[in-house]
Amino acid sequence: MSNIFQLIYSSKRSETCDELAIQRILSISLQNNPHVNVTGLLLVAGMLFIQCLEGEEANVLDLYKKIKEDERHFNCTIVCIRKVEERIFPAWSMAFKDITKEAALDFYGEISAEEVALFQEILAGQKVESTFATRLLLRLLNNNEKLHKFLE
């Protein structure tokens, strides 16, 4: 089994966390994550965050501990946690996607009603099946090639 550890959490963005604050988060992630060999994705959906972190277990858990203490968000809840054979976001020290209302509507048009319900569970911070959570994050990044490989 691989020693790649994956953690996906959701949280609620604080009222003071504006676009500039999000840019600072990304900038710091891009600067610091390569030093601890962490990769992943930050997804912003209105006032909600979903983030996937991948790397060595200790590094991911240490980073998550710091993230939980960040005042730019609250109600940090792990929705899935697991070991994986390979990174889903190997080339991204921190990929980023901001889902606008239009993009969300497009996305909802591409997934089943059951998947919409499960995505709502992720947004609400409820635990979901790990493979499903990863598959949705890949879809949101429009990374169809990686999605097809992951589904094989």
Number of C-alpha atoms within 10 A of each C-alpha: 7 10 12 17 22 26 22 27 25 28 23 21 21 14 9 10 13 12 9 9 12 16 12 11 15 18 12 12 18 17 12 14 20 13 9 14 14 27 24 25 23 23 20 20 18 12 13 18 20 23 21 26 28 29 24 17 18 11 17 23 17 10 15 19 11 10 14 16 11 11 11 18 20 17 15 19 19 20 23 22 18 13 18 15 10 16 19 22 18 15 10 16 23 26 19 17 15 15 16 12 11 9 13 14 11 11 16 14 11 12 13 10 11 9 15 16 11 19 20 12 15 24 19 16 23 16 18 17 12 16 12 14 20 19 17 19 22 20 16 17 16 13 12 12 10 14 18 11 8 14 8 5
